[in-house]
């Protein structure tokens, strides 16, 4: 990720530390989580996990590998992805779910790195961003 994106996130979490996980995962924990889901986490997402663990960024959760107090019990990328897969949500069998849109729709990262949302009302997938960093800057930090 670009230094400017990390700077913006660091500024937010300096003001509101409760919005991020208090612990960050090791490289081994990141690798185990990706393996458990049968995916490869993209580099920007791994960098985010290693620096923040998981977080609320703007109004959206970014699921990770460490509990975020303000997110309650729904903070784990593994648990949330497995839940959407078990419920049979289209596309999620090859994604990892990094967020939800506030209306119950999963937001995930595809194998080629695009960030997509499956809209249950429309019954279709839509691309939100070309990659994880653009998802953060265009959908989470856009009002900052």
matplotlib code that plots the C-alpha trace (Angstrom):
import matplotlib.pyplot as plt

x = [0.0, 1.1, 2.5, -0.2, -2.9, -1.1, -0.7, -4.4, -5.2, -2.6, -4.1, -7.6, -6.4, -4.3, -7.5, -9.7, -7.6, -10.7, -11.4, -8.6, -7.5, -5.2, -3.1, -1.6, -1.1, 2.2, 3.1, 2.3, -1.2, -1.9, -0.7, -2.9, -6.0, -5.5, -4.9, -8.0, -10.0, -8.2, -7.2, -4.1, -4.5, -3.3, -0.3, -2.2, -4.6, -1.7, 0.1, -3.2, -3.5, 0.1, -0.2, -3.7, -5.1, -8.6, -10.5, -13.5, -12.5, -15.0, -18.4, -17.3, -15.7, -12.6, -12.5, -9.1, -7.4, -7.7, -10.8, -12.0, -14.1, -16.5, -17.2, -18.5, -18.2, -18.1, -14.5, -12.7, -12.1, -12.1, -15.4, -17.3, -16.1, -17.0, -20.5, -21.2, -20.0, -22.1, -25.1, -24.5, -23.8, -22.8, -19.1, -18.0, -16.5, -13.6, -13.4, -12.4, -15.0, -13.4, -16.5, -20.2, -22.1, -24.5, -27.4, -26.2, -24.3, -20.7, -17.8, -15.0, -11.7, -11.6, -8.7, -7.6, -7.6, -10.8, -13.1, -16.7, -20.0, -22.8, -26.1, -28.8, -31.6, -30.2, -29.0, -25.7, -22.0, -20.7, -17.1, -16.5, -12.7, -9.8, -8.0, -8.0, -6.2, -8.7, -11.5, -10.1, -9.5, -12.7, -15.2, -13.9, -11.8, -13.5, -15.0, -11.8]
y = [0.0, 3.6, 5.4, 8.1, 5.4, 4.2, 7.8, 8.4, 5.2, 5.9, 9.4, 7.9, 5.2, 7.7, 9.7, 6.6, 3.6, 1.6, 1.3, -1.1, -4.4, -4.2, -7.1, -7.8, -11.3, -13.0, -14.0, -17.6, -16.6, -14.8, -17.8, -20.2, -18.0, -17.9, -21.6, -22.3, -20.4, -21.9, -18.5, -16.3, -13.0, -10.1, -8.1, -4.9, -6.9, -8.7, -5.4, -4.1, -7.2, -7.0, -3.3, -3.1, -6.7, -5.6, -2.3, -0.2, 2.2, 4.9, 3.3, -0.1, -3.0, -4.5, -8.1, -9.3, -11.6, -9.7, -8.6, -5.0, -4.0, -1.8, -4.7, -7.0, -10.7, -10.3, -9.4, -12.6, -12.8, -16.6, -16.8, -14.3, -15.9, -19.3, -18.1, -16.6, -19.8, -22.0, -19.9, -20.4, -16.8, -16.7, -16.1, -16.4, -19.9, -18.3, -15.0, -13.9, -11.6, -8.4, -6.4, -6.0, -3.1, -2.5, -4.2, -7.8, -8.0, -9.4, -7.5, -9.7, -9.9, -12.1, -14.3, -11.6, -8.9, -7.0, -6.0, -7.0, -6.9, -9.5, -7.6, -10.0, -7.6, -7.3, -10.9, -9.9, -9.2, -5.7, -4.5, -1.9, -1.3, -2.6, -3.7, -3.6, -0.2, 1.4, 0.0, 1.6, 5.0, 5.1, 3.6, 3.8, 6.9, 8.9, 11.4, 11.9]
z = [0.0, -0.6, 2.4, 2.0, 2.7, 5.8, 6.9, 6.7, 8.5, 11.2, 11.8, 12.2, 14.6, 16.6, 17.2, 17.7, 18.8, 19.7, 16.0, 15.4, 16.8, 19.8, 18.6, 15.2, 13.7, 13.0, 9.4, 10.4, 11.6, 8.4, 6.4, 8.5, 7.9, 4.2, 4.1, 6.1, 3.5, 0.5, -0.8, -1.1, 0.7, -1.6, -0.5, 0.5, 2.7, 4.3, 5.0, 6.5, 8.7, 9.9, 10.8, 12.2, 12.7, 11.5, 12.0, 11.5, 8.7, 8.3, 8.6, 7.3, 9.1, 7.7, 9.0, 10.1, 12.6, 15.8, 17.7, 17.3, 20.3, 18.3, 15.9, 18.6, 17.9, 14.1, 13.3, 11.9, 8.2, 8.5, 10.5, 8.4, 5.1, 6.3, 7.4, 4.0, 2.3, 4.5, 3.7, 0.0, -1.0, -4.7, -5.4, -1.8, -2.3, -4.0, -2.2, 1.3, 2.8, 4.1, 5.0, 4.8, 3.3, 6.3, 4.5, 5.0, 1.7, 1.7, 0.3, -0.7, -2.5, -5.6, -6.7, -9.1, -6.4, -7.2, -4.4, -5.1, -3.4, -3.9, -3.7, -2.6, -3.7, -7.3, -7.3, -8.8, -8.1, -8.6, -8.6, -6.0, -6.5, -8.5, -5.3, -1.5, -1.3, -3.6, -1.6, 1.5, -0.2, -2.3, 0.1, 3.6, 3.8, 1.1, 3.6, 5.5]

ax = plt.figure().add_subplot(projection="3d")
ax.plot(x, y, z, "-o")
ax.set_aspect("equal")
plt.show()
